[in-house]
Amino acid sequence: MAADFPSHRLLAWYQKHGRDLPWRQTKDPYAIWVSEIMCQQTRVDTVIGYYQRWMQAFPTLKALAEASEQEVLKCWEGLGYYRRARHLHQSAKWVVEDFDGVFPNDLSSILSLKGIGAYTSAAIGSIAFGIAKGVVDGNVLRVATRYLGIEDDIRKGATIHQIQTWMDSIIDPHRPGDFNQAMMELGATLCSPTKPTCEVCPLSSQCIAYATASTASIPYKSPAKKVPHYPIGVAVIKNDQGDVLIGRRRSDQMLGGLWEFPGGKQEASETAEETVKREILEELGLDIEVMRSMLNVPHAYSHFKVTLHVYECRLVSKAQEAVAHVHEELRWVPPHELDDYPFPKANKTIVEHLQQ
Ligand code: SF4
C-alpha cells in the first residue's frame, strides 16, 4: 500500500492549491512552533491575525523568553486555551537556558518541551528540520481512514496508532514537511467532513471510501460524553469612584495568570445572587449588596460549559478591605483601564459591557 501511494500527485496538488498562510513562508522553527500551537483547537482564519501580532510582539524565541507573563497572556487574549501561551513562554525560557537559545533539532528534545506532543513535534521536525515523521491530526485521520477504508473508531488509540504507522511509511523522505502539510491541507479543504470534493482530489483513483461511496460513514467517531454545565455567580463590585474589583488567578489554576471578576459555582440549594454574596465573602472577605443583574454570558470550554450570571454589587460598608484568599492579587481598576489586563473570553464580554 505504501509503495502505491500517489505522493507525487499529492505534492503537485499542494504546490498548486495550498493556501498561502504566513507561517508557510518560513523554516524558522520558532515561528512554526508558534503557528502549530496556535492552530491547535483554533480555526486557521482566526489564527492568522493572532500569529502576525505575536510575531511582531515577540519576533524571536529570545524576545518571548524575556517578555513578562502578562505581556504574553495579553497577546494571546481571546484565543482561548491559555495554557498554550504559558507553555510557549515557559519553553522559550527553557530553550534559552538549556539550549543556548537555539531551538532543538531532534524529535525527542522537541517532544520534551512543554505543551508539545506527538503531532506538534512531528510537524515542527518535518517542516523546520526535514525529519521524516508523519503527522496525525483530525484532518489526517479523516483523509487516511477514507483512503484506506478504515471503519474503526477514530477515538481509539489503536486506530490512531495504525494511521501513525501508515503515515510514517508513506511520508516522502525528500519533502517530509511539504508532505505532512499537503495531507493536512487536503483534509482541511477537499476532504471535508460532510461534503468531500472527491472529483478533484489527487488521491481519488485509489481512495476506498470514494470507490465504495462510503465517505458519509467514514471516519467513524463514537459519541462524545455529555458535557456538564455549571452556572457561575459573578460580582462586578464598584466603589464610590466607579472602579471595579478584579483578581488575578493563581498560576497553578486553569486560566492561570489571567484576570477575572470574582465569583464561583452556584450550589444547587442557592440562587445566583446568594452564590455571589457567599463567594465574595469566602474569596475576598467582603460583605456586599447585590444591586442588579447585568448580563448572562454562556461559554463553552473543552470539557464543560458555564453560564456566568453577572451582578452589579457594592460594599455594604466602605471600611472593608478586600483580602486575596484565592487570587494571587486583587486590584481596583477604572473600567477604561481594564484593557490593560488579560482576561479570559467570557470575562472579556463583561469588560466590553462595562465600557459601553
Ligand atoms: S477521494 Fe474523497 S474521500 Fe478520498 S481522500 Fe480524496 S476527498 Fe477524501
Boltz pocket constraint, residues with backbone or C-beta under 6 A from the ligand:
constraints:
  - pocket:
      binder: B
      contacts: [[A, 142], [A, 143], [A, 146], [A, 147], [A, 186], [A, 190], [A, 191], [A, 192], [A, 196], [A, 197], [A, 198], [A, 199], [A, 201], [A, 202], [A, 203], [A, 204], [A, 207], [A, 208], [A, 209], [A, 210], [A, 215]]
      max_distance: 6.0
